[in-house]
Amino acid sequence: MADRQGRFTWYELITTDMAVAKQFYTKVVGWRTREASTPDMAYTLFTAGDSAVSGLMDLPVEAREKGATPRWLGYVGVDDVDAAAGRVGRLGGTVYLPPTDSDIGRISVVADPQTASLAMVEGLKFGQGEAAGPGEPGRVGWHELLAADWEEVFGFYSGLFGWQKVDAEIGITDTYQLFGAGGQTIGGMITKRAIDPVPFWLYYFNTGDIDAAAQRVKAAGGEIYEGPIELPGGSWILRCGDPQGAMFALQGTRGSATAVSWSADWGGFSSRGRLSDTTPRGKRRTPE
């Protein structure tokens, strides 16, 4: 089994309408669904091929009453979730859900010192098909933190998960910092724009032709906030919202290209950070 320590290993959509979400993501991303509900909780698995890649659940009523909105939540694998949750407070973060046994594994939901939320899991019960590469269709190929100040918050993630800086590109007004775990580059961090109301994590799902994907998003009732935007290497991205407002992103190809060109060290994709300078004002939305 692949080493999951410090790597994103699971993703969960927490939403206000599971039925609509099932229809939307099966049409847009091409996932299938498999029921995994228990007497206590409705839960659906999204699958790519034979592998479960993410989950779907209702946003709890008490969370809605406190103002929580639909969102994607990423889970980072840890060897000891209780010890990791103890480090969160010492590093300046917040523990929203203390370590708890669940049908996913032993989990804890936390926030970094700038309020971006994510989760940790020990003993993940749903296999991700470890042999599949990050460029496989339907997988999450990239993880992006839009931080209040990435330089200030990086120490939190380094102390919590052991993430390391890999490379960075200096733009006109910002820096896009790549980070890695276990020798593999897995994402990037950038300081968000002032018009983006809160820090948050954005997850990129691999798709095929980006123009066809854009049409599917619109036809299924979603919104496109940015894109298609071309990246070095010939890949294209969309930043989108589903019918309930949860933010997600898609990466695909255009024209004669046949594969998403993700790579272990990311190469020229560090220039993704420049998108914050080129995006038309008022087009991006973020979770509240």
C-alpha positions in Angstrom: 0.0 0.0 0.0 1.3 3.5 -0.8 2.4 5.7 2.0 -0.4 8.1 2.7 1.3 10.2 5.4 1.0 13.9 4.5 -0.8 13.2 1.2 -4.4 14.0 0.2 -6.1 10.7 0.2 -9.8 11.4 0.2 -12.3 14.1 -0.9 -15.8 14.7 0.3 -18.6 16.9 -1.0 -20.7 18.2 1.8 -23.9 19.7 0.2 -27.5 20.7 0.7 -28.9 18.4 -2.0 -27.4 15.0 -2.5 -29.7 14.0 -5.4 -28.8 17.1 -7.5 -25.1 16.7 -6.7 -25.1 13.1 -7.8 -26.6 14.0 -11.2 -24.3 17.0 -11.6 -21.0 15.3 -11.0 -21.8 12.1 -12.9 -22.6 14.3 -15.9 -19.7 16.7 -15.5 -16.8 14.5 -14.3 -18.1 11.2 -15.5 -18.1 9.5 -12.1 -20.4 6.7 -11.2 -22.0 6.3 -7.8 -22.2 3.6 -5.2 -24.2 3.7 -2.0 -22.4 3.5 1.3 -25.2 4.7 3.6 -25.6 3.6 7.2 -28.7 3.7 9.4 -27.3 6.9 10.9 -26.1 8.7 7.8 -26.7 8.9 4.1 -23.5 8.6 2.2 -22.6 8.0 -1.5 -19.3 7.1 -3.1 -18.2 8.7 -6.4 -16.2 6.2 -8.4 -13.8 6.4 -11.3 -13.5 3.0 -12.9 -13.7 0.4 -10.1 -12.1 2.8 -7.5 -13.9 5.0 -5.0 -12.4 8.5 -5.3 -14.6 10.7 -3.2 -17.7 10.8 -1.0 -21.0 12.7 -0.8 -22.9 13.6 2.3 -25.5 16.1 3.5 -24.5 19.3 5.2 -25.7 18.9 8.8 -28.6 21.1 9.9 -26.6 22.5 12.8 -23.8 23.5 10.4 -26.3 25.2 8.1 -27.7 27.1 11.0 -24.2 28.4 11.8 -23.8 29.7 8.2 -21.8 26.8 6.7 -22.2 26.4 2.9 -21.7 23.5 0.5 -18.0 22.8 -0.1 -15.4 20.2 -1.1 -13.3 18.9 1.9 -10.0 17.3 1.3 -8.6 14.7 3.7 -4.8 14.3 4.4 -3.6 11.0 5.5 -1.8 10.8 8.9 -0.3 8.0 10.9 -1.8 9.1 14.2 -4.8 11.5 13.9 -5.0 12.1 17.7 -1.4 13.3 17.8 -1.9 15.4 14.6 -5.0 17.0 16.1 -2.9 17.9 19.2 -0.4 19.7 17.0 -3.1 21.8 15.3 -3.7 24.0 18.3 0.0 24.3 19.1 0.6 25.5 15.5 -2.2 28.1 15.7 -5.0 26.2 14.0 -8.4 25.2 15.1 -9.9 21.7 15.6 -13.5 21.8 14.4 -14.1 18.0 14.9 -11.9 16.2 17.5 -10.6 12.8 16.5 -13.6 10.6 15.8 -14.1 7.1 14.5 -16.2 7.1 11.3 -17.1 4.9 8.3 -14.2 6.7 6.5 -11.6 6.0 9.2 -10.5 7.9 12.3 -10.9 11.5 11.3 -10.6 15.1 12.5 -11.7 18.3 10.7 -9.5 21.3 11.3 -8.7 24.8 10.0 -5.4 26.5 9.5 -4.6 29.8 11.3 -6.2 31.7 8.4 -9.5 29.6 8.6 -9.0 27.4 5.5 -10.5 24.1 6.4 -9.5 20.5 5.6 -9.6 17.1 7.3 -7.2 14.4 8.5 -7.7 10.7 8.3 -6.0 7.7 9.9 -6.8 4.2 8.5 -8.7 5.3 5.4 -11.2 2.6 4.6 -12.0 3.4 1.0 -9.3 2.4 -1.5 -8.1 5.0 -4.0 -6.4 2.6 -6.4 -2.9 3.6 -5.4 -1.5 2.5 -8.8 -3.4 5.2 -10.6 -1.4 8.3 -11.5 -2.5 11.9 -10.8 -3.4 12.4 -14.4 -6.0 9.6 -14.5 -9.5 10.8 -15.6 -11.8 11.5 -12.7 -9.0 11.8 -10.2 -7.9 14.9 -8.2 -4.6 15.9 -9.9 -3.8 19.1 -8.0 -4.5 20.8 -4.7 -4.4 24.6 -4.4 -4.6 26.8 -1.3 -5.8 30.4 -1.7 -4.4 31.8 1.6 -4.7 35.1 3.4 -0.9 35.1 3.3 0.8 31.9 2.1 4.2 32.7 3.6 2.7 33.1 7.1 0.6 29.9 6.9 3.1 27.6 5.3 4.8 26.9 8.6 1.5 25.5 9.9 1.3 22.8 7.1 5.0 22.1 7.4 4.7 21.5 11.1 1.5 19.5 10.8 2.2 17.3 7.7 5.9 17.8 7.0 5.2 19.5 3.7 8.2 21.0 2.0 8.6 23.9 -0.4 9.5 22.6 -3.8 9.8 25.5 -6.2 8.1 28.9 -6.7 7.4 31.4 -9.4 7.5 35.0 -8.8 4.8 36.9 -10.6 4.3 40.7 -11.0 2.3 40.9 -7.8 2.4 37.5 -6.2 4.3 34.2 -5.7 3.0 30.7 -6.4 4.6 28.3 -4.0 4.7 24.6 -4.8 4.8 22.1 -2.0 5.4 18.4 -1.8 5.1 15.3 0.5 7.3 12.2 0.3 9.3 13.5 -2.6 6.3 14.2 -4.8 4.9 17.7 -5.6 1.2 17.7 -4.8 0.0 21.3 -4.9 0.6 25.0 -4.7 -0.2 27.9 -2.4 -0.9 31.5 -3.3 -2.0 34.6 -1.4 -5.6 35.3 -2.5 -6.9 38.5 -3.9 -8.6 41.0 -1.7 -11.9 40.4 -3.5 -11.8 36.7 -2.5 -13.6 36.8 0.9 -12.1 33.8 2.6 -9.1 31.5 2.3 -10.0 28.0 1.0 -8.7 24.9 -0.7 -9.5 24.2 -4.3 -9.4 20.8 -5.9 -8.7 20.1 -9.6 -10.5 17.1 -11.2 -9.0 15.6 -14.3 -11.3 15.6 -17.3 -11.0 15.3 -21.1 -11.7 18.0 -23.6 -12.0 21.3 -21.6 -14.5 22.9 -24.0 -16.8 19.8 -23.8 -16.4 19.9 -20.0 -17.4 23.6 -19.9 -20.6 22.7 -21.8 -21.4 19.9 -19.4 -21.0 22.3 -16.4 -23.4 24.8 -17.9 -25.9 22.2 -19.1 -26.0 20.5 -15.7 -26.8 23.8 -13.9 -23.3 24.8 -12.7 -21.4 28.0 -13.2 -18.0 28.8 -14.7 -16.1 31.5 -12.8 -12.8 31.4 -14.7 -11.6 29.9 -17.9 -10.9 28.0 -20.0 -7.4 29.3 -19.2 -4.3 27.7 -20.8 -1.3 26.5 -18.7 2.2 25.9 -19.9 2.4 22.5 -21.5 -0.9 22.6 -23.2 -3.4 21.9 -20.5 -6.4 24.0 -19.8 -8.4 24.7 -16.6 -11.8 25.9 -15.5 -12.8 27.1 -12.0 -16.4 26.3 -11.4 -19.3 26.1 -9.0 -21.8 23.4 -8.7 -25.6 24.0 -8.4 -25.3 24.4 -4.6 -22.3 26.7 -4.9 -19.5 24.4 -4.0 -16.3 25.4 -5.7 -14.2 23.0 -7.8 -11.9 23.1 -10.7 -11.4 21.0 -13.9 -8.2 20.4 -15.9 -8.3 19.0 -19.4 -6.9 19.3 -22.9 -8.0 21.1 -26.1 -7.7 20.2 -29.8 -5.5 17.3 -30.6 -4.0 16.8 -27.2 -5.0 13.4 -25.7 -3.7 13.4 -22.1 -3.6 15.7 -19.1 0.1 16.6 -18.6 0.4 16.4 -14.9 3.9 15.5 -13.7 5.5 14.5 -10.4 7.5 17.7 -10.2 4.9 19.9 -11.9 7.5 21.7 -14.1 6.1 24.8 -15.8 2.7 24.6 -14.0 4.1 26.9 -11.3 3.0 29.7 -13.5 -0.6 28.9 -12.4 -0.1 31.6 -9.7 -0.3 34.3 -12.4 -3.9 33.5 -12.9 -4.8 35.8 -10.0 -3.5 38.7 -12.0 -5.2 37.8 -15.3 -8.7 36.9 -14.0 -11.4 39.4 -14.9 -12.5 41.1 -11.7 -15.7 39.9 -10.1 -15.6 36.5 -11.8 -14.3 34.4 -9.0 -16.4 33.2 -6.0 -15.3 31.4 -2.9 -16.9 29.6 -0.1 -18.4 31.8 2.7 
